[in-house]
């Protein structure tokens, strides 16, 4: 009796394949056609944001605050789009491309919208990442489509956000071929229209140093304009803009909050105004009060309050740590005045001392920077003075101190050994001996600042204990309470004494 082998069906595979081969080929072709159709159909669906002049989405320059210099520079673009003949009859040409660069949240996109709204031009906005695809040529096709549509509806403004996504310097590597083609198409489009087309290209980037040099040459992005964080008057104007539709209580003074938010961007200030309204809404209040703005600033700067349960020993260590920061800030004078001290956890911090300068500072002396090192290391110094040992709670303080000392030695020439040149970390021409000297100087600055912080806290141990007791009782104390507790303590910083009267040099008059 014959028993069929379980592998006998293998002999039938060629016959089965021959019978079904046409159908398999047909299904493969259908799949390829479908994938091509899906790929090509992506392009029409990625459309730029289009804002018509006078629409509800339109923005005027009155809605843009804190960038006075940039608004003045862009006024000629507005005048050109309004009345191009006035410039053309004189042979003048408006810049083809304007690049706005600076930190995130400073209002670059809003500024471009304001130019379009003020000039009455149509506004076409597109993120540069929308042009980046894995299929070669698709990004370039989208770029052509954007410029063609803007030309048809001139006068118009094309705004490309995050330009470095397609404008990064070309490397010639194979895997960047699609990005290079998209960049090449953008370069061609910038050269492919004349000022009579009434099309202005604006772009924004946070990384100017990474852009391809061909983008920045004259005739393309003719002007590069820095849009930085606003100054004191700019912050106050921004707060006025973002509180226009919010009912404010009588105790709200926006000038005070502008002084307390040094270094924050327009986006941060808009967030503070919104958070203040949210705090007022939670209380069921009809007006936004000054206390709501204080809570909003604390929320934006320090983070969300955490419900962490600390042991009594940890609370005591934390209170001495923050009291050390507050006392040292008082001893160093008005370099970094204390606004609030708390042992309530926010964000990743168990507690914090909020130092907000009352005015914008652009220049700092070596002595002032050394005082900032003492303030940053005072928390750990307080632990050493009181408990004789330190904890791991000073990680962020050590990072801040290291950053300051590194910049002093590496960038600003504030070393006792090398004071007339920089010692940048990316300078490979430095000898090993110079690098060793550089590292020794950086360590010397932080170590001496820490030793001085320990000495000052030992000298002022009584006020340190007073601050700690107040923190353990109230958990949060404000500036007025700190000044009251330290009313008998005189500042010991010598930074202000080092700034003398500038010498006046008489220049010879011309004959």
GUMAR-381883 format. One line per 2 residues: their letters; for each residue x, y, z of C-alpha. Coordinates in nm, 2 decimals. Example, Ala and Ser with C-alpha at 12.3 -4.5 7.8 and 13.67 -1.06 7.14 Angstrom:
BEGIN
as	1.23:-0.45:0.78; 1.37:-0.11:0.71 .
This chain:
BEGIN
xx	0.00:0.00:0.00; 0.15:0.34:-0.11 .
xx	0.14:0.63:0.13; 0.15:0.98:-0.02 .
xx	0.45:1.19:0.09; 0.35:1.50:0.29 .
xx	0.59:1.70:0.06; 0.44:1.59:-0.26 .
xx	0.26:1.93:-0.31; 0.59:2.10:-0.37 .
xx	0.60:1.95:-0.72; 0.28:2.14:-0.80 .
xx	0.43:2.49:-0.73; 0.56:2.56:-1.08 .
xx	0.22:2.47:-1.23; 0.03:2.69:-0.97 .
xx	0.27:2.98:-1.03; 0.23:2.96:-1.40 .
xx	-0.15:2.97:-1.37; -0.16:3.27:-1.12 .
xx	0.13:3.47:-1.25; -0.08:3.71:-1.47 .
xx	-0.30:3.79:-1.17; -0.01:3.85:-0.94 .
xx	0.15:4.08:-1.19; -0.17:4.28:-1.23 .
xx	-0.20:4.32:-0.85; 0.15:4.44:-0.82 .
xx	0.09:4.71:-1.09; -0.23:4.82:-0.91 .
xx	-0.03:4.86:-0.59; 0.24:5.06:-0.76 .
xx	-0.01:5.29:-0.93; -0.19:5.34:-0.60 .
xx	0.13:5.44:-0.42; 0.22:5.68:-0.69 .
xx	-0.12:5.84:-0.68; -0.11:5.88:-0.30 .
xx	0.24:6.04:-0.33; 0.13:6.29:-0.60 .
xx	-0.19:6.37:-0.42; -0.01:6.49:-0.11 .
xx	0.11:6.80:-0.29; -0.22:6.97:-0.34 .
xx	-0.33:6.90:0.01; -0.03:7.09:0.17 .
xx	-0.15:7.44:0.12; 0.00:7.76:0.26 .
xx	-0.19:7.96:0.52; -0.36:8.24:0.32 .
xx	-0.48:8.56:0.49; -0.67:8.81:0.29 .
xx	-0.62:9.18:0.38; -0.90:9.31:0.61 .
xx	-1.01:8.96:0.72; -1.05:8.86:1.08 .
xx	-0.72:8.69:1.08; -0.54:9.00:0.95 .
xx	-0.29:9.16:1.19; -0.18:9.53:1.20 .
xx	0.14:9.67:1.34; -0.06:9.81:1.63 .
xx	-0.09:9.45:1.74; 0.29:9.40:1.74 .
xx	0.48:9.55:2.03; 0.83:9.53:2.17 .
xx	1.00:9.54:1.83; 1.02:9.91:1.76 .
xx	1.35:9.89:1.56; 1.23:9.61:1.34 .
xx	0.90:9.78:1.27; 1.09:10.10:1.17 .
xx	1.31:9.89:0.93; 1.00:9.72:0.77 .
xx	0.81:10.05:0.72; 0.97:10.09:0.37 .
xx	0.85:9.75:0.27; 0.50:9.86:0.37 .
xx	0.53:10.18:0.18; 0.66:10.00:-0.13 .
xx	0.37:9.75:-0.13; 0.12:10.04:-0.09 .
xx	0.27:10.27:-0.35; 0.53:10.09:-0.57 .
xx	0.54:10.36:-0.84; 0.69:10.61:-0.59 .
xx	1.00:10.40:-0.56; 1.01:10.27:-0.92 .
xx	1.03:10.61:-1.08; 1.34:10.68:-0.87 .
xx	1.50:10.35:-0.97; 1.48:10.22:-0.62 .
xx	1.43:9.85:-0.55; 1.28:9.71:-0.24 .
xx	1.47:9.42:-0.08; 1.35:9.09:-0.23 .
xx	1.40:8.89:0.09; 1.39:8.98:0.46 .
xx	1.52:8.73:0.72; 1.40:8.76:1.07 .
xx	1.62:8.58:1.32; 1.63:8.55:1.70 .
xx	1.52:8.34:1.99; 1.19:8.16:1.98 .
xx	0.88:8.35:2.09; 1.01:8.70:2.01 .
xx	0.73:8.77:1.76; 0.89:8.70:1.42 .
xx	0.58:8.55:1.27; 0.35:8.81:1.42 .
xx	0.58:9.08:1.28; 0.55:8.94:0.92 .
xx	0.17:8.92:0.96; 0.17:9.28:1.08 .
xx	0.36:9.40:0.77; 0.11:9.22:0.54 .
xx	-0.19:9.36:0.73; -0.05:9.71:0.73 .
xx	0.04:9.71:0.37; -0.28:9.55:0.25 .
xx	-0.09:9.26:0.08; -0.20:8.90:0.08 .
xx	-0.02:8.69:0.33; 0.10:8.34:0.23 .
xx	0.26:8.15:0.53; 0.41:7.80:0.51 .
xx	0.64:7.61:0.74; 0.97:7.50:0.58 .
xx	0.92:7.15:0.71; 0.62:7.11:0.47 .
xx	0.87:7.12:0.18; 1.08:6.83:0.31 .
xx	0.98:6.49:0.17; 1.15:6.16:0.11 .
xx	1.06:6.17:-0.26; 1.30:6.37:-0.47 .
xx	1.15:6.67:-0.65; 0.83:6.69:-0.44 .
xx	0.95:6.97:-0.22; 1.08:7.17:-0.51 .
xx	0.73:7.13:-0.68; 0.56:7.26:-0.37 .
xx	0.80:7.56:-0.36; 0.72:7.65:-0.73 .
xx	0.35:7.62:-0.65; 0.38:7.86:-0.35 .
xx	0.56:8.12:-0.55; 0.33:8.09:-0.85 .
xx	0.02:8.14:-0.64; 0.18:8.45:-0.47 .
xx	0.26:8.60:-0.81; -0.09:8.55:-0.93 .
xx	-0.24:8.73:-0.63; 0.02:9.01:-0.59 .
xx	0.08:9.23:-0.40; 0.16:8.96:-0.15 .
xx	0.40:8.85:0.11; 0.54:8.50:0.13 .
xx	0.65:8.40:0.48; 0.85:8.08:0.54 .
xx	0.88:7.98:0.90; 1.18:7.78:1.04 .
xx	1.38:7.84:0.72; 1.67:7.62:0.84 .
xx	1.46:7.31:0.77; 1.53:7.36:0.40 .
xx	1.79:7.63:0.41; 2.06:7.45:0.60 .
xx	2.41:7.46:0.44; 2.44:7.20:0.16 .
xx	2.68:6.91:0.23; 2.67:6.72:-0.09 .
xx	2.58:6.40:0.08; 2.35:6.16:-0.10 .
xx	2.08:6.14:0.17; 2.03:6.53:0.15 .
xx	1.95:6.53:-0.22; 1.58:6.61:-0.17 .
xx	1.66:6.89:0.07; 1.93:7.03:-0.17 .
xx	1.68:7.03:-0.46; 1.42:7.22:-0.25 .
xx	1.69:7.47:-0.15; 1.80:7.51:-0.51 .
xx	1.44:7.58:-0.61; 1.40:7.84:-0.34 .
xx	1.72:8.01:-0.47; 1.59:8.01:-0.82 .
xx	1.25:8.15:-0.71; 1.42:8.43:-0.52 .
xx	1.61:8.53:-0.84; 1.31:8.46:-1.06 .
xx	1.09:8.77:-0.99; 1.16:9.14:-1.01 .
xx	1.05:9.41:-0.77; 0.77:9.50:-1.02 .
xx	0.61:9.17:-0.92; 0.52:9.32:-0.58 .
xx	0.61:9.00:-0.40; 0.82:9.02:-0.09 .
xx	0.97:8.71:0.07; 1.01:8.70:0.45 .
xx	1.15:8.41:0.65; 1.22:8.33:1.01 .
xx	1.49:8.12:1.17; 1.64:8.06:1.51 .
xx	1.97:7.93:1.37; 2.12:8.19:1.14 .
xx	2.46:8.03:1.16; 2.33:7.71:1.00 .
xx	2.19:7.87:0.68; 2.35:7.82:0.34 .
xx	2.56:8.12:0.24; 2.38:8.14:-0.10 .
xx	2.06:8.23:0.08; 2.22:8.53:0.25 .
xx	2.39:8.70:-0.04; 2.26:9.03:-0.18 .
xx	1.97:8.98:-0.42; 1.81:8.71:-0.21 .
xx	1.77:8.77:0.16; 1.91:9.11:0.14 .
xx	1.85:9.20:0.50; 1.89:9.00:0.82 .
xx	1.71:9.16:1.11; 1.76:9.05:1.47 .
xx	1.43:9.02:1.67; 1.55:8.97:2.03 .
xx	1.37:8.97:2.36; 1.20:9.31:2.44 .
xx	1.34:9.57:2.67; 1.16:9.73:2.96 .
xx	0.93:9.96:2.76; 0.87:9.68:2.50 .
xx	0.76:9.44:2.77; 0.52:9.69:2.91 .
xx	0.38:9.76:2.56; 0.34:9.38:2.50 .
xx	0.15:9.34:2.83; -0.08:9.62:2.73 .
xx	-0.15:9.45:2.40; -0.23:9.11:2.56 .
xx	-0.45:9.27:2.83; -0.67:9.48:2.61 .
xx	-0.96:9.25:2.63; -0.91:9.15:3.00 .
xx	-1.07:9.35:3.29; -0.79:9.45:3.52 .
xx	-0.82:9.54:3.88; -0.71:9.88:4.01 .
xx	-0.40:9.73:4.18; -0.26:9.61:3.85 .
xx	0.04:9.81:3.74; 0.18:9.67:3.42 .
xx	0.50:9.87:3.45; 0.58:9.69:3.77 .
xx	0.53:9.35:3.61; 0.74:9.46:3.31 .
xx	1.03:9.53:3.55; 0.99:9.18:3.70 .
xx	1.00:8.99:3.37; 1.34:9.09:3.24 .
xx	1.47:8.85:2.97; 1.12:8.70:2.89 .
xx	1.00:8.70:2.53; 0.67:8.82:2.39 .
xx	0.53:8.47:2.39; 0.62:8.44:2.76 .
xx	0.44:8.77:2.84; 0.13:8.66:2.64 .
xx	0.13:8.34:2.84; 0.16:8.53:3.17 .
xx	-0.14:8.75:3.08; -0.34:8.44:2.99 .
xx	-0.24:8.25:3.30; -0.34:8.55:3.52 .
xx	-0.68:8.55:3.36; -0.71:8.18:3.43 .
xx	-0.61:8.23:3.80; -0.88:8.50:3.83 .
xx	-1.14:8.27:3.66; -1.06:7.99:3.91 .
xx	-1.14:8.23:4.20; -1.46:8.34:4.03 .
xx	-1.34:8.70:4.03; -1.46:8.96:3.79 .
xx	-1.13:9.13:3.75; -0.77:9.02:3.71 .
xx	-0.57:9.13:4.01; -0.21:9.19:4.08 .
xx	-0.20:8.87:4.29; -0.31:8.68:3.98 .
xx	-0.02:8.83:3.78; 0.22:8.74:4.06 .
xx	0.10:8.38:4.05; 0.12:8.38:3.67 .
xx	0.48:8.50:3.67; 0.57:8.23:3.92 .
xx	0.39:7.97:3.71; 0.57:8.06:3.39 .
xx	0.92:8.12:3.54; 0.93:7.84:3.80 .
xx	0.68:7.59:3.67; 0.37:7.40:3.80 .
xx	0.34:7.36:4.17; 0.41:7.00:4.28 .
xx	0.25:6.81:4.57; 0.56:6.65:4.71 .
xx	0.56:6.54:5.07; 0.90:6.61:5.24 .
xx	1.02:6.48:5.58; 1.08:6.74:5.85 .
xx	1.45:6.69:5.81; 1.43:6.75:5.43 .
xx	1.22:7.07:5.49; 1.48:7.20:5.73 .
xx	1.77:7.14:5.49; 1.56:7.29:5.20 .
xx	1.48:7.60:5.41; 1.84:7.67:5.50 .
xx	1.94:7.61:5.14; 1.69:7.87:5.01 .
xx	1.77:8.11:5.29; 2.13:8.10:5.19 .
xx	2.04:8.21:4.84; 1.82:8.49:4.97 .
xx	2.07:8.62:5.23; 2.36:8.61:4.97 .
xx	2.15:8.80:4.72; 2.09:9.07:4.99 .
xx	2.46:9.08:5.07; 2.55:9.13:4.71 .
xx	2.34:9.44:4.67; 2.11:9.51:4.37 .
xx	2.27:9.27:4.13; 1.99:9.01:4.17 .
xx	1.72:9.14:4.41; 1.50:8.88:4.57 .
xx	1.13:8.88:4.48; 1.02:8.56:4.65 .
xx	1.17:8.27:4.85; 0.97:7.95:4.89 .
xx	1.02:7.59:4.99; 0.71:7.49:4.79 .
xx	0.80:7.26:4.51; 0.75:7.38:4.15 .
xx	0.86:7.20:3.84; 1.17:6.99:3.91 .
xx	1.28:7.22:4.20; 1.20:7.13:4.56 .
xx	1.22:7.50:4.64; 1.36:7.82:4.48 .
xx	1.46:8.18:4.53; 1.31:8.40:4.26 .
xx	1.56:8.68:4.16; 1.42:8.93:3.91 .
xx	1.63:9.23:3.82; 1.45:9.56:3.83 .
xx	1.61:9.68:3.51; 1.76:9.54:3.19 .
xx	2.14:9.48:3.21; 2.36:9.44:2.90 .
xx	2.70:9.48:3.05; 2.84:9.32:3.37 .
xx	3.17:9.36:3.54; 3.39:9.08:3.65 .
xx	3.32:9.16:4.01; 2.94:9.15:3.95 .
xx	2.98:8.81:3.78; 3.18:8.68:4.08 .
xx	2.90:8.80:4.31; 2.65:8.60:4.09 .
xx	2.87:8.29:4.14; 2.85:8.35:4.52 .
xx	2.47:8.37:4.50; 2.44:8.06:4.29 .
xx	2.66:7.86:4.53; 2.52:8.01:4.85 .
xx	2.26:7.73:4.89; 2.52:7.46:4.91 .
xx	2.74:7.68:5.13; 2.45:7.71:5.37 .
xx	2.42:7.34:5.39; 2.79:7.32:5.47 .
xx	2.78:7.59:5.73; 2.47:7.45:5.92 .
xx	2.50:7.07:5.88; 2.87:7.02:5.80 .
xx	2.78:6.82:5.49; 2.61:6.88:5.15 .
xx	2.32:6.71:4.97; 2.25:6.65:4.60 .
xx	1.99:6.94:4.59; 2.23:7.19:4.44 .
xx	2.26:7.03:4.09; 2.10:7.32:3.90 .
xx	2.30:7.57:4.11; 2.63:7.40:4.02 .
xx	2.53:7.40:3.65; 2.46:7.78:3.67 .
xx	2.79:7.85:3.84; 2.98:7.64:3.60 .
xx	2.82:7.82:3.31; 2.91:8.16:3.44 .
xx	3.27:8.07:3.52; 3.31:7.90:3.19 .
xx	3.20:8.20:3.00; 3.42:8.43:3.21 .
xx	3.73:8.23:3.12; 3.65:8.09:2.78 .
xx	3.47:8.38:2.62; 3.52:8.71:2.81 .
xx	3.88:8.70:2.90; 3.81:8.75:3.28 .
xx	4.09:8.53:3.40; 4.37:8.65:3.62 .
xx	4.61:8.45:3.40; 4.47:8.52:3.05 .
xx	4.28:8.85:3.02; 4.34:8.97:2.66 .
xx	4.20:8.68:2.45; 3.94:8.42:2.44 .
xx	4.00:8.05:2.51; 3.70:7.90:2.33 .
xx	3.63:7.53:2.36; 3.61:7.48:1.99 .
xx	3.95:7.64:1.92; 4.16:7.34:1.83 .
xx	4.48:7.56:1.80; 4.51:7.58:2.18 .
xx	4.79:7.39:2.33; 4.73:7.13:2.60 .
xx	4.91:7.36:2.85; 4.67:7.64:2.76 .
xx	4.37:7.42:2.80; 4.49:7.30:3.14 .
xx	4.54:7.66:3.25; 4.19:7.74:3.13 .
xx	4.03:7.46:3.33; 4.23:7.55:3.64 .
xx	4.12:7.91:3.61; 3.75:7.81:3.58 .
xx	3.78:7.58:3.88; 3.96:7.86:4.08 .
xx	3.67:8.11:4.02; 3.40:7.87:4.14 .
xx	3.61:7.74:4.44; 3.70:8.09:4.56 .
xx	3.33:8.20:4.52; 3.22:7.90:4.72 .
xx	3.48:7.97:5.00; 3.37:8.33:5.02 .
xx	3.00:8.23:5.03; 3.08:8.00:5.33 .
xx	3.27:8.28:5.50; 2.99:8.53:5.46 .
xx	2.72:8.29:5.58; 2.92:8.20:5.89 .
xx	2.96:8.57:5.96; 2.58:8.63:5.92 .
xx	2.46:8.31:6.08; 2.19:8.49:6.29 .
xx	2.00:8.64:5.99; 2.03:8.31:5.81 .
xx	1.85:8.14:6.10; 1.58:8.41:6.10 .
xx	1.51:8.36:5.73; 1.50:7.98:5.78 .
xx	1.25:8.01:6.07; 1.02:8.23:5.86 .
xx	1.04:7.98:5.57; 0.95:7.69:5.79 .
xx	0.66:7.88:5.93; 0.51:8.04:5.61 .
xx	0.68:7.83:5.34; 0.68:8.14:5.11 .
xx	0.81:8.49:5.19; 0.81:8.79:4.96 .
xx	1.05:9.07:4.90; 0.91:9.30:5.17 .
xx	0.93:9.03:5.43; 1.29:8.94:5.33 .
xx	1.39:9.31:5.36; 1.22:9.33:5.70 .
xx	1.40:9.02:5.83; 1.74:9.15:5.70 .
xx	1.69:9.52:5.79; 2.00:9.51:6.01 .
xx	2.23:9.35:5.75; 2.44:9.58:5.53 .
xx	2.54:9.46:5.18; 2.90:9.35:5.15 .
xx	2.95:9.35:4.77; 3.23:9.55:4.64 .
xx	3.12:9.53:4.28; 2.97:9.88:4.27 .
xx	3.30:10.03:4.42; 3.50:9.90:4.12 .
xx	3.31:10.11:3.86; 3.49:10.44:3.86 .
xx	3.43:10.76:3.67; 3.51:10.71:3.30 .
xx	3.82:10.90:3.18; 3.75:11.18:2.93 .
xx	4.01:11.19:2.65; 4.05:11.52:2.47 .
xx	4.09:11.48:2.10; 4.29:11.74:1.90 .
xx	4.07:11.97:1.69; 4.12:11.99:1.32 .
x	4.31:12.28:1.19 .
